Amino acid sequence: MPRPELPFNRPYRTGAEPELVLEALSGGWTGGNGPFSGRCERLLVELTGARAALLTPSCTGALEMAAVLAEVGPGDEVIVPSFTFVSTANAFVLRGATPVFVEIAPDTLTMDAGALADAVTPATRAVVPVHYAGGACAMDEIAAVADRHELIVVEDAAQGVGATWHGRALGALGALGALSFHETKNVSCGEGGALLINDDRFAQRAEVLQEKGTNRAGFARGEVGQYTWIDLGSSYLMSDVTAALLLAQLERVAEITAARRALWSSYHAAFEPLEREGRVQRPRFTAGSEHNGHIYYLLLADRAERDELIRALRSAGIQAHFHYVPLHSSPAGLRFGRTHGELPHTDAVAGRLIRLPLWMGMSDADVERVCEAVAWALR
């Protein structure tokens, strides 16, 4: 009898979600910036050390808010790694800015600080380091370049909830940070995100942007007698029902992170012999990075071997996936951005990387099944 299919991802539920969602529904406030939104935002500030946190419908929405706050526009350049999700660049393209795609480091798969330094021009306005697989970028080197050229640092920490760099939460290191609570992330509410604000100069305007360009937040605090349209903005609010779902997860973030790291470590130990034999490369992280077990990936010899391994695992009832198509070679990337130099590591990694199942609730037997299937396919 064939074993059941092992999914790539399965969103975790703590068990507290139904009660909290029912409480939100019963409380009469289901729109944005309600009681549960406030509780989540206060908890995010406590967890990350950010100066403020605003819940958004997605990490994409948080990045779009950051692009407005950074005041980028036509003629400006924003430096991003090519190996990332489209929202990293799209948020700035929507403002008329040009994303400049740079290389990643071949070990950590995060932005190469040397490539960043070389790509800065008088038109550069911001830099967006992407913390890949729940591990930090080389933030000391990136911050040094940003400080030297007076660039705004917007962290794409979509995968970084629960991860740290030298004890500081990812997303709370730059001027602005964006988090994701998509169903594929460690802490999830279906669709959702947050903008972390770490520079006071952005706090008041961020509230206005989130509330469709109005000073409604100030009105709610009794600071103005009525609210009106005063700036750019859009509907960057998370429903309070969704926030109730998120709260159940945020309150268990330490437990979730520990469990995922344990699964990650089991994979890492099992694949050590394959790496020693030169068959795979296991994940590596920047010094000082405390990852959150978001992704376990392997780098194979080439695209053909990677694709064959995905097929072999599928035949064994195991879902495994590649990851990003590099933005610099995508149709929209070619249209809206420019590439700084050659990106051989980005191109190679995109063709060699496979992501393995990793989700809260996987058993030791599940992990062993994946490891055995990989070893058999690569024998």
C-alpha positions as CSV (number, residue, x, y, z in Angstrom):
1,M,0.0,0.0,0.0
2,P,1.5,3.4,-1.0
3,R,2.4,5.8,1.7
4,P,0.4,9.1,1.7
5,E,1.9,12.1,0.0
6,L,4.1,14.2,2.1
7,P,3.3,17.9,1.4
8,F,5.9,20.5,1.0
9,N,4.1,22.8,3.4
10,R,1.2,22.5,5.9
11,P,0.2,25.6,7.8
12,Y,0.4,25.2,11.5
13,R,-2.5,25.8,13.8
14,T,-2.0,26.2,17.5
15,G,-5.6,25.3,18.5
16,A,-6.3,28.8,19.9
17,E,-7.3,30.3,16.5
18,P,-11.1,29.4,16.5
19,E,-11.7,31.0,19.9
20,L,-9.8,34.1,19.1
21,V,-11.4,34.5,15.7
22,L,-14.9,34.0,17.3
23,E,-14.0,36.7,19.8
24,A,-13.1,39.1,17.0
25,L,-16.3,38.3,15.2
26,S,-18.4,38.7,18.3
27,G,-16.7,42.0,19.3
28,G,-18.2,43.9,16.5
29,W,-15.0,45.3,15.0
30,T,-13.9,43.3,12.0
31,G,-12.1,46.0,10.0
32,G,-8.6,47.2,10.3
33,N,-6.8,48.7,13.3
34,G,-9.1,47.0,15.8
35,P,-8.3,45.5,19.2
36,F,-6.6,42.4,17.9
37,S,-4.5,44.4,15.4
38,G,-3.3,46.5,18.4
39,R,-2.4,43.4,20.4
40,C,-0.4,41.9,17.5
41,E,1.4,45.2,16.9
42,R,2.4,45.6,20.5
43,L,3.6,42.0,20.6
44,L,5.6,42.5,17.4
45,V,7.3,45.5,19.0
46,E,8.1,43.4,22.1
47,L,9.4,40.5,20.0
48,T,11.5,42.5,17.6
49,G,12.6,45.6,19.4
50,A,11.2,47.7,16.6
51,R,10.0,51.2,17.5
52,A,6.6,50.6,15.9
53,A,4.8,47.9,13.9
54,L,1.9,48.2,11.5
55,L,0.0,45.2,10.3
56,T,-0.6,45.0,6.6
57,P,-2.5,42.7,4.2
58,S,0.8,41.2,3.0
59,C,4.5,41.6,3.1
60,T,4.1,43.1,-0.4
61,G,1.9,45.8,1.1
62,A,4.6,46.5,3.7
63,L,7.2,46.8,1.0
64,E,5.0,49.2,-1.0
65,M,4.5,51.4,2.1
66,A,8.3,51.3,2.6
67,A,8.8,52.5,-1.0
68,V,6.6,55.5,-0.5
69,L,8.2,56.3,2.8
70,A,11.7,56.1,1.2
71,E,10.3,58.7,-1.3
72,V,11.7,56.9,-4.4
73,G,10.5,57.9,-7.8
74,P,11.5,58.2,-11.5
75,G,15.2,58.6,-11.9
76,D,16.0,56.8,-8.5
77,E,17.7,53.5,-8.2
78,V,17.1,50.8,-5.6
79,I,19.6,48.0,-5.2
80,V,18.1,44.5,-4.7
81,P,19.4,41.0,-5.0
82,S,18.2,39.2,-8.2
83,F,17.6,36.1,-6.2
84,T,14.4,37.1,-4.5
85,F,10.6,37.2,-4.9
86,V,9.1,39.7,-7.3
87,S,7.6,41.9,-4.6
88,T,11.1,43.0,-3.5
89,A,11.5,44.9,-6.7
90,N,7.9,45.5,-7.7
91,A,7.2,47.7,-4.7
92,F,9.8,50.2,-6.0
93,V,8.9,49.8,-9.7
94,L,5.4,50.9,-8.8
95,R,6.9,54.2,-7.6
96,G,8.8,54.7,-10.9
97,A,12.2,53.7,-9.5
98,T,14.6,51.4,-11.2
99,P,15.6,48.2,-9.4
100,V,19.3,47.4,-9.8
101,F,19.9,43.7,-9.6
102,V,23.1,42.5,-7.8
103,E,24.8,39.2,-7.1
104,I,24.4,37.0,-4.0
105,A,27.1,35.4,-2.0
106,P,27.5,31.7,-3.0
107,D,27.5,30.5,0.6
108,T,24.6,32.3,2.3
109,L,22.6,33.1,-0.9
110,T,22.1,36.7,0.4
111,M,23.1,40.0,-1.1
112,D,26.8,40.2,-1.7
113,A,28.0,43.4,0.1
114,G,30.9,43.9,-2.3
115,A,28.5,43.8,-5.3
116,L,26.3,46.3,-3.4
117,A,29.2,48.7,-2.9
118,D,30.2,48.5,-6.5
119,A,26.6,49.1,-7.7
120,V,26.0,52.4,-5.9
121,T,25.6,55.4,-8.2
122,P,24.5,59.0,-7.6
123,A,21.0,57.9,-8.4
124,T,20.9,55.2,-5.7
125,R,18.3,56.0,-3.1
126,A,17.8,52.7,-1.1
127,V,19.1,49.2,-0.6
128,V,16.9,46.2,0.1
129,P,18.7,43.3,1.7
130,V,16.7,40.0,1.6
131,H,17.2,37.6,4.5
132,Y,17.1,34.3,2.7
133,A,15.8,31.0,4.3
134,G,15.4,32.7,7.7
135,G,19.1,33.6,7.9
136,A,20.5,37.1,8.0
137,C,22.4,39.1,5.4
138,A,25.8,40.5,6.3
139,M,24.2,43.5,7.8
140,D,27.3,45.1,9.2
141,E,28.9,45.3,5.7
142,I,25.6,46.4,4.1
143,A,24.9,49.0,6.8
144,A,28.5,50.4,6.3
145,V,27.8,50.9,2.5
146,A,24.4,52.4,3.2
147,D,25.8,54.8,5.8
148,R,28.7,55.9,3.5
149,H,26.3,56.8,0.7
150,E,23.3,57.9,2.9
151,L,21.0,55.1,1.6
152,I,17.8,54.0,3.3
153,V,17.9,50.3,4.3
154,V,14.6,48.5,3.8
155,E,14.9,44.9,5.0
156,D,12.9,42.3,3.2
157,A,12.5,39.9,6.2
158,A,9.6,38.1,4.7
159,Q,11.2,34.8,5.8
160,G,12.7,36.1,9.0
161,V,10.1,36.0,11.8
162,G,11.8,34.5,14.9
163,A,15.3,34.9,13.4
164,T,18.1,37.2,14.7
165,W,21.4,38.6,13.8
166,H,23.8,39.1,16.7
167,G,20.7,38.9,19.0
168,R,18.7,41.5,17.1
169,A,15.5,40.6,15.3
170,L,15.5,40.5,11.5
171,G,13.4,43.4,10.2
172,A,14.5,45.6,13.0
173,L,18.0,46.3,11.8
174,G,17.4,48.8,8.9
175,A,15.3,52.0,8.9
176,L,12.3,49.9,7.7
177,G,11.6,46.2,7.7
178,A,8.9,44.0,6.1
179,L,7.6,40.7,7.5
180,S,5.3,38.1,5.9
181,F,2.6,36.0,7.6
182,H,1.6,34.2,4.4
183,E,0.5,30.6,4.8
184,T,3.9,29.3,3.7
185,K,5.7,31.2,6.5
186,N,6.6,30.0,10.0
187,V,3.9,32.2,11.6
188,S,0.9,32.5,9.3
189,C,-2.6,33.9,9.0
190,G,-3.3,32.9,5.4
191,E,-2.3,36.3,4.0
192,G,-0.7,39.0,6.0
193,G,2.4,41.1,6.8
194,A,3.8,43.9,8.9
195,L,5.9,47.0,8.4
196,L,8.5,47.4,11.2
197,I,9.5,51.0,11.7
198,N,12.9,51.6,13.2
199,D,13.4,55.3,12.4
200,D,11.1,57.8,14.1
201,R,11.0,60.1,11.1
202,F,8.8,57.5,9.3
203,A,6.3,56.7,12.0
204,Q,3.7,59.4,11.6
205,R,3.6,59.2,7.8
206,A,3.4,55.4,7.9
207,E,0.1,55.7,9.9
208,V,-1.3,58.0,7.2
209,L,-0.2,55.8,4.3
210,Q,-1.8,52.8,6.0
211,E,-5.1,54.6,6.5
212,K,-5.6,55.5,2.8
213,G,-3.7,58.8,3.1
214,T,-5.9,60.2,6.0
215,N,-5.1,61.2,9.5
216,R,-7.6,58.8,10.8
217,A,-5.2,57.3,13.3
218,G,-4.7,60.7,14.9
219,F,-8.5,61.2,15.0
220,A,-8.9,57.8,16.8
221,R,-6.4,59.1,19.5
222,G,-8.4,62.3,19.8
223,E,-5.6,64.4,18.3
224,V,-7.8,66.0,15.6
225,G,-11.5,66.8,15.6
226,Q,-12.1,65.0,12.2
227,Y,-10.0,63.1,9.8
228,T,-9.4,64.0,6.2
229,W,-7.2,63.2,3.2
230,I,-3.7,64.7,3.8
231,D,-1.2,62.5,1.9
232,L,-0.7,59.5,-0.4
233,G,-2.0,56.2,0.8
234,S,-3.9,53.1,0.2
235,S,-5.8,50.4,2.1
236,Y,-2.8,48.8,3.9
237,L,-4.8,47.4,6.8
238,M,-5.2,43.8,8.0
239,S,-8.8,42.8,9.0
240,D,-9.1,42.4,12.8
241,V,-10.4,38.8,12.2
242,T,-7.2,38.0,10.4
243,A,-5.3,39.7,13.2
244,A,-7.0,37.4,15.7
245,L,-5.8,34.4,13.7
246,L,-2.3,35.9,13.7
247,L,-2.2,36.6,17.4
248,A,-2.7,32.9,18.2
249,Q,0.5,32.2,16.1
250,L,2.6,35.1,17.4
251,E,2.0,34.1,21.0
252,R,3.6,30.7,20.1
253,V,6.5,32.0,18.0
254,A,9.2,30.7,20.3
255,E,7.7,27.2,20.3
256,I,7.2,27.3,16.5
257,T,10.8,28.5,15.9
258,A,12.3,25.8,18.2
259,A,10.3,23.0,16.5
260,R,11.3,24.1,13.0
261,R,14.9,24.4,14.0
262,A,14.9,20.9,15.4
263,L,13.5,19.6,12.1
264,W,16.1,21.7,10.2
265,S,18.9,20.2,12.4
266,S,17.7,16.7,11.7
267,Y,18.0,17.3,8.0
268,H,21.4,19.0,8.4
269,A,22.9,16.1,10.3
270,A,21.5,13.5,7.9
271,F,22.9,15.2,4.8
272,E,26.4,15.8,6.2
273,P,27.8,12.6,4.6
274,L,26.4,13.6,1.2
275,E,28.1,17.0,1.5
276,R,31.4,15.3,2.6
277,E,31.2,13.2,-0.5
278,G,30.7,16.3,-2.6
279,R,27.2,15.3,-3.7
280,V,25.4,18.3,-2.2
281,Q,26.0,21.7,-0.5
282,R,24.0,22.2,2.7
283,P,22.8,25.6,3.9
284,R,25.2,28.1,5.4
285,F,24.5,31.3,7.3
286,T,26.2,34.7,7.9
287,A,28.3,34.8,11.1
288,G,26.1,35.9,14.0
289,S,22.9,34.7,12.3
290,E,20.4,32.7,14.4
291,H,18.1,31.2,11.7
292,N,14.5,30.3,12.3
293,G,14.3,27.0,10.4
294,H,12.2,28.5,7.6
295,I,13.7,26.6,4.7
296,Y,15.9,23.5,4.3
297,Y,17.5,23.5,0.9
298,L,20.2,21.6,-0.9
299,L,22.4,22.7,-3.8
300,L,23.0,20.0,-6.3
301,A,25.7,19.7,-9.0
302,D,23.6,21.2,-11.8
303,R,20.1,21.9,-13.0
304,A,19.7,18.4,-14.6
305,E,20.5,16.6,-11.3
306,R,18.3,19.0,-9.3
307,D,15.3,18.4,-11.7
308,E,15.8,14.7,-11.6
309,L,15.8,14.7,-7.8
310,I,12.5,16.6,-7.8
311,R,11.1,14.0,-10.1
312,A,12.4,11.1,-8.0
313,L,10.9,12.6,-4.8
314,R,7.6,13.2,-6.5
315,S,7.6,9.5,-7.6
316,A,8.1,8.7,-3.9
317,G,5.2,10.8,-2.9
318,I,7.2,13.7,-1.5
319,Q,6.7,17.3,-2.6
320,A,9.9,19.3,-3.1
321,H,10.4,22.5,-5.1
322,F,13.0,24.8,-6.7
323,H,12.8,28.4,-5.8
324,Y,13.2,31.8,-7.5
325,V,13.6,32.5,-11.1
326,P,16.2,35.3,-11.0
327,L,14.6,38.7,-11.5
328,H,17.4,40.0,-13.7
329,S,16.5,37.5,-16.5
330,S,12.7,37.7,-16.0
331,P,10.6,39.5,-18.6
332,A,9.6,42.2,-16.2
333,G,13.1,42.5,-14.8
334,L,14.5,43.1,-18.2
335,R,11.8,45.7,-18.8
336,F,11.9,47.6,-15.5
337,G,15.3,47.1,-14.1
338,R,19.0,46.8,-14.9
339,T,21.6,44.3,-13.9
340,H,24.9,45.3,-12.4
341,G,27.6,43.1,-13.9
342,E,27.4,39.4,-14.3
343,L,25.5,37.3,-11.8
344,P,27.0,33.8,-12.2
345,H,26.2,32.7,-8.6
346,T,22.6,33.8,-8.9
347,D,22.1,31.9,-12.2
348,A,23.8,28.8,-10.8
349,V,21.9,28.7,-7.5
350,A,18.6,29.2,-9.3
351,G,19.3,26.0,-11.3
352,R,20.7,23.9,-8.5
353,L,18.6,24.6,-5.5
354,I,15.9,22.2,-4.1
355,R,13.7,23.0,-1.1
356,L,12.6,20.0,1.0
357,P,9.4,19.7,3.1
358,L,9.6,21.5,6.4
359,W,6.6,22.3,8.5
360,M,5.5,22.3,12.2
361,G,4.1,18.9,12.9
362,M,6.4,16.8,10.7
363,S,7.4,13.7,12.5
364,D,10.9,12.2,12.8
365,A,9.6,9.5,10.5
366,D,8.7,12.1,7.9
367,V,12.1,13.6,7.9
368,E,13.7,10.2,7.7
369,R,11.5,9.3,4.8
370,V,12.7,12.4,2.9
371,C,16.4,11.8,3.8
372,E,16.2,8.2,2.6
373,A,14.5,9.2,-0.6
374,V,17.2,11.8,-1.4
375,A,20.0,9.4,-0.6
376,W,18.5,6.7,-2.8
377,A,18.0,9.1,-5.7
378,L,21.6,10.4,-5.5
379,R,23.2,7.0,-5.0
